[in-house]
Each structure stands twice: as structure tokens, then as C-alpha cells.
Amino acid sequence: GGQLTVTGTVRDGVEPGCLLLDAEQGRYLLIGGERGELRAGTRVQVTGRVVPDLMSTCQQGEPLVVASIQPVP
């Protein structure tokens, strides 16, 4: 997939260490990115690339490989 920018709230996944982004466009599994900026309950804008066939133990959300993160006030 191509680059995608979505805004939403970071949530903890069911599996330990898994972070999801609840956005209007859907729920994304956040892969990579600076974890210090990705805390549950934080509202952020994430730019990245969707990789639908990426293998993960998280079993939730559409995998989104993070390229950049911006805080949203």
C-alpha cells in the first residue's frame, strides 16, 4: 500500500506490547515508531504504510508501519 495519514487515539491491544490506533478510518496495529510518543490514551496523527499481509502476534487491527508521529492537541 501507499502512504497513509490517520488521526486517532492510541489503545493497548489484547496482547502485551501491542498498540492500536482507533481512527475514523478503522483500527490500525502500529508497527514500529517511537514508543515514547505512542502511549495508550494519547491522540496522535500517524503517517505510515499499510501492510495487510504482515505477520504479527497481535491479532488485531490492520498493520500500519509507522513513518512519523505527530501529537494532536
C-alpha positions in Angstrom: 0.0 0.0 0.0 0.9 3.7 -0.3 1.5 6.3 2.4 -1.5 7.0 4.6 -2.0 9.6 7.3 -4.6 8.9 10.0 -5.6 10.6 13.3 -6.9 8.8 16.3 -6.3 7.6 19.9 -3.7 5.0 20.8 -5.0 2.0 22.7 -3.4 -1.0 24.3 -4.0 -4.2 22.3 -5.1 -7.5 23.9 -1.6 -9.0 23.6 1.2 -7.4 25.6 3.2 -4.8 23.8 0.6 -4.3 21.0 -0.6 -0.8 20.3 -3.6 0.1 18.2 -4.8 3.3 16.7 -8.5 3.9 16.8 -9.2 6.2 13.9 -12.3 7.2 11.9 -11.0 5.1 9.0 -10.6 2.0 11.1 -8.4 0.3 13.7 -4.7 0.0 12.9 -2.0 -2.0 14.5 1.0 0.3 15.0 4.3 -1.3 13.9 7.5 0.5 14.8 7.6 4.2 15.6 8.9 5.9 18.7 7.1 4.1 21.6 7.7 7.1 23.9 5.2 9.0 21.7 2.8 6.1 21.5 1.1 5.8 24.9 -2.4 4.5 25.4 -4.9 7.3 25.6 -2.7 9.7 23.6 -4.3 11.4 20.5 -1.8 11.4 17.5 -1.6 11.7 13.8 0.4 8.8 12.3 1.8 8.6 8.8 2.8 5.2 7.5 2.2 2.4 5.1 -0.5 -0.3 5.5 0.9 -3.8 5.0 -2.2 -6.1 5.1 -0.2 -9.4 4.9 2.3 -8.6 7.6 2.5 -11.4 10.2 2.0 -10.4 13.8 1.2 -11.9 17.2 -1.1 -9.0 18.0 -4.1 -10.4 16.0 -5.9 -7.1 16.0 -6.1 -4.2 13.6 -4.7 -3.6 10.1 -0.9 -3.4 10.3 0.4 0.1 9.8 4.2 0.5 9.6 4.8 3.9 11.2 7.0 6.5 9.4 6.1 9.5 11.6 4.1 10.5 14.6 2.7 14.0 15.4 0.9 14.8 18.7 -2.7 16.2 18.3 -3.8 18.7 20.8 
